[in-house]
């Protein structure tokens, strides 16, 4: 499996954020998106996830399931954790497991154990701390298997233990021939990892 982008251009609000961006990442590899705020790291991830149309350029996924789109084979973890506060931790994860297709993966119960939330499975998600909410979002990656992970500042609200857990989960995914694109300002424990540096906002 190989994911590549060629001559990608992003325009937001009539302003060009980046242009002529290219990358390639294969199974078992991680590509870290680096650069200052506003350089387009999140926008590039959203393009790959199918949430933002490129102004120019192309994306290609080779060697994967040809019956499913790129977006259908990717997990996207953005800045906000998509949780319903009135549902329990377990209910939130079971909803996402069904919505994303279930099937292969650890399943909801095991995913909660992996991220250390098995003891709060019956607690309303509205009571979770920011770090616990992020752990629950990470559990979604574990519960439903998808080969491509698109992670936007995944460690931003995690404590030291949570960051270590995230690193272990990501390394397991790569060892199973998954691939990761991650926008980050902080180390993610994926050394060695390839890097793509985006520059300042374009005029």
ZITA-V487476 format. One record per run of one state. SS is the DSSP state (H for helix, E for strand, L for the rest). FROM is the first residue (numbers start at 1). TO is the last residue. If there is no record, write none. Layout:
# ZITA-V487476
ss->SS from->FROM to->TO
ss->SS from->FROM to->TO
This chain:
# ZITA-V487476
ss->L from->1 to->1
ss->E from->2 to->12
ss->L from->13 to->14
ss->E from->15 to->26
ss->L from->27 to->29
ss->E from->30 to->34
ss->L from->35 to->40
ss->H from->41 to->48
ss->L from->49 to->55
ss->E from->56 to->62
ss->L from->63 to->70
ss->H from->71 to->73
ss->E from->74 to->77
ss->L from->78 to->87
ss->E from->88 to->88
ss->H from->89 to->99
ss->L from->100 to->107
ss->H from->108 to->114
ss->L from->115 to->117
ss->H from->118 to->120
ss->L from->121 to->123
ss->E from->124 to->124
ss->H from->125 to->127
ss->L from->128 to->129
ss->H from->130 to->143
ss->L from->144 to->147
ss->E from->148 to->152
ss->L from->153 to->159
ss->H from->160 to->175
ss->L from->176 to->178
ss->E from->179 to->183
ss->L from->184 to->193
ss->E from->194 to->197
ss->L from->198 to->203
